[in-house]
């Protein structure tokens, strides 16, 4: 059975008449929104017209862009997709200017609350309009904005696309074969230590072929971020990101404070794993993902599907059926291949109530957990079905809630039935993922902070980037990693650094893991009664600030104690793992 995804819910191809029709509709839809912006109407009628025009244009643009971007994510050299994407980005620029005019109008209304209350349609999206008014305080000059957006096409957007092409076409020389980067990185989970070590060495050696263009991409994108933050009146790129994420600095600082306190426990786990595998100076990077214990089990796609359906339906049968249908209806592009980007993601298109999931499945339990993670994103999207489009945009930190909940649920259910050997292996797999999401994410945050700060002075060389990455790994992993066997090129293989307009896409993962564990703890306490509460939480993620959404289920994310309580759950798993290491 082929395991490529089916994108026909968007279009059947670039020759699909529906694709041509939607492209042809864009000028008219753009004109309609311009007319709504320029219309001389009473505030209620004007806002209703603006919302309708915005929703219609946004839905068509997102459909076209999703098809192009998803096509390129599995075929980096697809020229048609790239050419159409260039055209669509031009329309997005016009759309951005129109949305800015929309925001300026909303921000200038002295009686916004009164206008919202006068219209059932506007009342449905009241939070989105109020947040738009707040964000309008950080808009760049109306005279500068169109030129800035045009420059982004040949700046950050272009460098982001170049990075994806470099990654998607990059081949690694491994034992006489030329293999895609994603396939070689996947060997980090292999049961054979020689395979893991050889793949790590081959991967590092291969980056010399693309380190220079990758460094230019990164430097350009982060300099653009600084420019945009300054143009919009933010003190820093991080402040801009936090505002866009509907999250305050108090929350971020509380989380990092707790994480800093618990880093020694993660390092204790890493040293215990290293000693178990026969290492004496901490864990070498190539064994970070090494399976341990009863690790011979690998999964076919059908076995992974059966495992996920049977386990997740214990939370609610509806989720089990949802996951089964995702497999049956080819929502998932499963295996590594030439031209396909590495890693995994879920992309949802709300008007079709449908998601597409990319993964690079090679059969490990970690790969099964990754599928659970991405299907969690799809489940989150499904819970928002029927909401106005403006209320479906959850901020980055809350975007990881359902994915982490799914991972935690799967681990919990599997561990319940495991004997000591299986428990040892599965517990380690869970801790390995948690370490990536807490410790490695912390290193990425430190690294990106240094790059953004340094770009005020100069463009960082390849050697400077490598040195900054190693120092960030030292600060986060400490003596948990062998200081001579780390990964100086992690900046080159993580796509999150290269998203134009999306900066610091690292701390939301740590937030998501620990927040998700806090939500899961409530499920364990309340059982089936919590299921509708959880689904409503997901549905509300686009409808308020991070702190207020969390407070709706009794969580204070500004409190260091909340983050400590979530980390304490991981610490207990570390304690158990270290004990098992002595017995195995």
N, C-alpha and C positions, 0 to 999 in steps of 0.2 A: 504493500500500500504506500502510495506517495504521501509524504508529509510536508508538502509545500502549502503555504496558506492560500486561501481563496479570497481574492480582493474584488470579486464580481459584485459584492454588495455596494461597492463604490462605483467601479466601471469594469466592463469586460475587457478593456484594453484601451490603448491610445487611439485605436480606430473605432471605438464605440461611439455611435452617434450621440449618446448622452453626454460623453466627455466633450465633444465638439459643441453641443448645445449649451452646456454650462459655461464653456469658455466664451461663447458668443453672448451669453447673458450678462457677463461681467460689466461691460460698459454701461448698459441700461440700469443695472442694479446700483452701480457707482453713482450714476446721474440721479437716481431716485434718492439716494442718501444725501447727495449734495443739495437737492431740492428741499429735503427735510431740514437740513442744517440752515438753509437760507430762508426758509418759510417764515412769514410774519404771522404767527398764530399765538393764541393764548397759551401760557405755559403747559397746561394739562394736555391740550391737543398737540402741541409741538413735541412734548416729551413722548407721547404715545406714538407719533409718527416716526420720531427718531429711533425708538426701540424697535419698531416693526422693520424699518429699513436696515438697521444694524443687524438684527437677527437673520434676515433673509440673505444679506450679502455675506455675513460671517459664515453661514451654513454652506453656501456654495463655494466660497473660497476654501474653507476647511476641507470640504470633500475633494476638491481638485488637488490641494496641497498634500493631503493625506495619501492620495493615490500615487503621486509622484515620489514623495518621500519614502513611502513603504516599498515602492518598486526599487528605488535606488539602494535601500538598506539591504536588499538581497542580491542586487546586481549593480555594483558601484560604477560600472562602465556603461550603463544604459543612457545613451545620448539623448534619446527622445525625452526621457523623464527629466534629464538635466535641463534641456532646452525649454520644456514647458514650465519647469519650476522657475526658471529665470523670468519668464513672462508673468507667472503668478506672483512672484515677489514684487514686481513692479506695481501690480494692482494692490498688493498688501501695503505698499508704501502710501498709495492714495487712500486706502482704507484707514491706515494709521492716522493720516492727517484729518480725515473726517471724524474719526473717533476722538481725536484731540479737540476738535471743534465742539463735538458733543459734550465732552468733559468740561470744556470751558463754559459752555452754556449752563450745564448743571451746577458747576461750582459758583456761578454768578447769581444763582437764584437765591434771594433772601428768604423766600417762603417755601423752600424745597419740601419740608415736612408736610406743609399744608397741601401742596400740589399732589404729593404722593398719596395722601389720605383721601383725596377727592376722586381717585381712579382705582377701581379694582385691579386693572391691568398693571398700573404702576405700583400698587401696594404689594403685588406678588414679588416684585423685584426691588422692594424698598431698600434692602441692605446694599444691593449692587449700586444703586443710584447714590446712596449716601457715601459709599466708599469711593465712588467715582469723584464726588465732590471733594472728598479729602485728598485724593491723589492729584486733583487738579492744581493743588498748591505747589506741586513739584513738576510742573510742565515747563519745558524749555520755551524760549521766545518763539512766538508764532512766525516771525520772519526767518528764524534759523532752522526751525524744525524740518521743512521739506528738503533742505539741502543736506541736513544731517542724515535723514533717512536715505536719500539717494547715495550718499557716501558710504552708508553701511552696506549697500549692495556690493560695492567693490572692496569693502573693508571686512568687517566681522563676518557677514554672511558668506562672502567668498572664501575667506580663510576657513570657516567652519566646513564648507563643502569640500574644500581641498583636503582638510584633515580626514574627512570620511572616505574620500577617494584613496588617499594614502593608506589608510587602515584597511579598507576593503580589498585592495589589490596587493597588499604587502604579503610576500611569500618568505617563509623561513626555511633555511637549509637544515633539514633534520635527517641524520643518518642516510644521506644520499638522496633524499626526496625533497622536493619543493612543495611545502604545505602552507595553507592559509594560516595567518597568525592565530586566528581563533581556535583552530584545531590544535596547534602546538600549545597554546595556553591551557587548553582543556586537558592536556596530558599531566598537568599538575595534580590531578586527582587519580592518576593511574596507580594500581596496586604495586607496580614494579618500581623500586627506588631508582634503578638505573635509568628508566624511562623519564622519571620526573627530573632527575639531575641533568640528563642530556637535553631535555626539552628546555629547561631553564637556561642552560648555557647557550643553546642555539637561539633562543628568543633574544637574550641580551646581545649576542653578537649581531643579530639581524637588524637591530635598531640603528646601527651605524649607517645603514642604507637610507634611512629616512629621518634621522635625528635633526638635521639642519632645517629641512622644510617644516617639520613639526614644531621646532622651536620658533620659527618665524610666525607660524599660525598662532601659537600660544601667546607670544609677545604682542602680536597685533590685536588679538581679541581682548586681552586684558588692558591694553592701552585705550582701546575704544571704550571699554567699561568705565575707566577713569574719566574719560572725556564726557560720557553720557551722564555720569553721576554729578560731575561739576556743572554741566549744562542744566541739570534739573534741580540744582540747589541742595543736593545732599552733601553731608560732610565727608562721606566715604562710600565706596562701592558696597561695603557690608551694610551700611545704613540703608542704602537704596534697596538691597536685596531683602532686608528684614521688613521694610515697608511693603514691598511687593508681596512678601510672604504673609502679611498680616500678623506678624510676630514681633514682639518687643525685645529689646536688648536684655531686659531683666530675665526673661525666659531663657534666652541663649546662655547668658552667664550662669544661671542656676544649673543648667544642664552640664556645661563644661566644668563647673566646680565639682559636681558629683562625679563626673567621669574621671577627672584628675585624681580624686580620692581613691578610685577603684582600679586605676591602671596597674598598681602592683599585683592585684589578683589576676588580671589577664596575663601579666608577665609570668606569674607563677604557673598558670596553665601552659603557656608556651614552653617554659623550661621543662615541665613535666612531660609534655609531649616529645620534646627534643630528646630527653633522657631515655624515654621509652623506645625511641627510634635509634638510639645508639649515639647520639650527639652529646658533646661535653660542653660546648660553649653557647648554649642557647639553640634555638631552632633555625636552621638555614632557610632562606626564603623559599627554596624549591620544595621544602617539605611542609610549608604552611598548610597546604590542602591535602596532605597525604592521608589516606584512610588508615585507620588503626583497628586493632581487634579483629572481629569477625567481619572482615572487609571484602570478602570475595564476592558478595552479592552485587550484581549489576542488574539493571532493569532494561527490558525492551520498552518501546513506546507503549505497547499494549499493556504491559505489566505496570508501567507508571500510571497509565490511565485508570486501570482497575484499582490500584492502590489509592489514588487521589479520590476517586468517586466513592469507594467504600469508606474511607476515613472521613472525608469532609461531609458526607451525608449524616454523620453522627451529630454534627453541629445542627444541621437542618437538612432534611431530604431535598429541599429546593436547591441548596447549594450543590449537592451531589448531582442532581439532574442538570443543573447549569453547566458544571464542569464536563459532564459526559457529552452534552450538546456542543460544547466548545471543540472537543476532539472530533465529534461526528461531522460537524459542519466546517471543518478545516479552518479554524480561527488561528491555527498555530503553524509557523514555519519552523521546523524542528531541528534540522541537522546543519553542521558547518559545511560551507562550500565556498569555492573561489568566488570572490566578489561580494561576499556577504559580510556585513559588519559583525564584530565580535560582541560578546555579552548577551544581554537579554533586555527586552522592554515590552511594554504593552501600550498600544495606541488605540484610543477609543474615539468613535465618531458618534456623538450623541443623537443627531437626528435619525440615524439608522438603528440606534440602540444596539450597537455592535462594536466589538473590539477585535484587534489583531495583535497577536503575540509572537514576538521573535525570540527564539532561544537557540543555543548551540549544544543540543543534547548529545551526550556521549555515554549515558547509562548509569552514572553514579547516583547515590542517594541525594547528593547535593544537587544534581540536575533535576531530580524529582522535586526537591524542595524549591528550586528556582521556578519550576512550573507552577507550584502552589502559590509562590510569591506573585508571579505575573497574573495568574488567574484571580488572585485577590484584587489586583487593580481592576480587572474586568468586572468582578463582582461589585466593586465600589461604583463603577460606572453604571452598572445595571440598577443599583439602588437609587440613582439619580434620574432614572427614566421618567419622562413626563414633566420634569421641571423646566421652567423657562431657561433658555440657553445661557442667559447671564448669570444664573444661579448654579451652574454646573462647573464653575472654575474653582476647584479647591486649591488653597495655597499649598506650596511645596511641602511644608512639614506634615500637613494632614494627608497629603497624597499617598504617604507610605503606610497609613494606618491599617487598611484592609490587607495589604500584601504581607506585612509583618504579622498581623493576626493569623493569617493563613499558615505562614511558616511555623509560628509558635504552636498553633493547634495541631498541625501535622506531627511535629516533634513530640508533643505531649501524648498524642494518641498512640503513636508507634512505641514510645518508651514504656507505656503502661503494660504492654504485652511482651516486652523484651526480657530475655534472660541476661545474666551478667555480661556474657560475651557480646550480645547484640546491644545491650545497654551501653557498654563501653564505647562501641563503635558509633552508635547513634548520638550518644551524648557528646562525643568529640565532634561529630559533624555539626551539631547545633552550636557548640562553643566556637568552632571554627568560623561559622557564619556570624556569630555575635561579635567575635574579635574583629572581623572585617568591618562590621557595621559600627563598632565603637572605636577600636584602636586605629584601624587603618583610616577610617573616616576622619579621626582627629588629626592624623598625619596629613591628610589631604587638605584639611582646613588650614593647618599651619603653613603648608606649602603654598597654597593659593594666596593666603594673606601676604606671604613674603613676595610672591611674584607681583601682586597688585601694588604693594608698597614700593618695590624696587623700580617698577615701570615709571614712577614719577621722575626717576633719575636717568635710567638707561635701559636698553633692551638687553635681556639676560642671554648670555651665551649658552651653548649646550652644556659646557662644563659647569657653569653657574647653576643651571637648572638641575643637573645631576647632583651637585653638592647640596643644593637646597632640599632636594627630595631625601637624600640620605640623612641630613640633619633633622628633617621632620620625622623620619622613621625612628631615629634615635630618641627623639623627645617623646614619641608615643609608644613604641615597642620596647625601648630600653634594652635591658639585658635578656629580654625574652627572645630576641633575634640574634643570631650570630652576626657580629658587627662586620665580618668579612664577607658575608653572603646575604646581602640585602638586594634591593631592586632599584637602582638609580634611575631607571627609565619608566617608573610608574606614571609619570606625567605624560608620556608619549602614548600610552595604551588606554587611558581612561577618557572616554568621550565627553564626560561631564565638564571637563575644563574648557571645552571648545565650543560650547553652545553660545552663540552670539545673543546677547540680551538676557542670558540666564547665568548668573554668577553664584559662586559658593553653593553649587548643587552638591554639597557633601553633608553639611550639618542636618538637612532634613532626613537623611537616612538614620543618623543616630537618634534624632528626635522620634522618627517613626518606629524604630525598634523598641525604644524604652516606653514610648507612649502606647504602642501596641501591646507590650507586655502588661502595662498597667490596665489597659482595657480588658485583656485576656484574664487578668486576675479577678476582675469583676464578674466575668463570665463563670469562672470556677466557683465563685461565691454564690451566684444567683441562678446558675443553670439555665434551663430552657426559657425561663422568664426574661432572661437578658437578651435573647435573640432579637426580638422586635426593637428593643432599646438600641442594640448595636446597629441594626440596619437603619434606624432613624438617625443615629449619630453619623453614619456614612452619608446619608441623604443631606444632612445639614452642613456638611463640610464647606460647601461653597456659599453659605448663607451667613457667616459671621467671622469674627476674628479667631485666631488659634486659641487664645486664652478662653474666650467665651464658649467655643464649641467644646473644649475640654471640660469646662465647668459644668456643661449640661449633663455630664455623667459623673460629676463629683470629683474631678481632678483639677488640682491647682498646679499648673505648669510653671508658675513663677516661684514655686517652693523647691528649694534644694532637696528637702526631705522626700518629695515625690520621686525625684530622679534617683535618690539613694534607694528607695524602696524597690524600684524596678531593677537597679543594678544588684541589689541584694539577692534577687532571684537568680541572676546569672552567677553570682559568687557561690551560692549553694551548689549549683551545678559544677562549678570549678572544684569545690571541696570534694564532691563525690568523684569527679574524674581523677583527681590526684590520688585519692584513696584507691581507686580501681587500678591506676597505673602501678601501684605497689603490689597488687595481687595478680595481675595478668602476666 
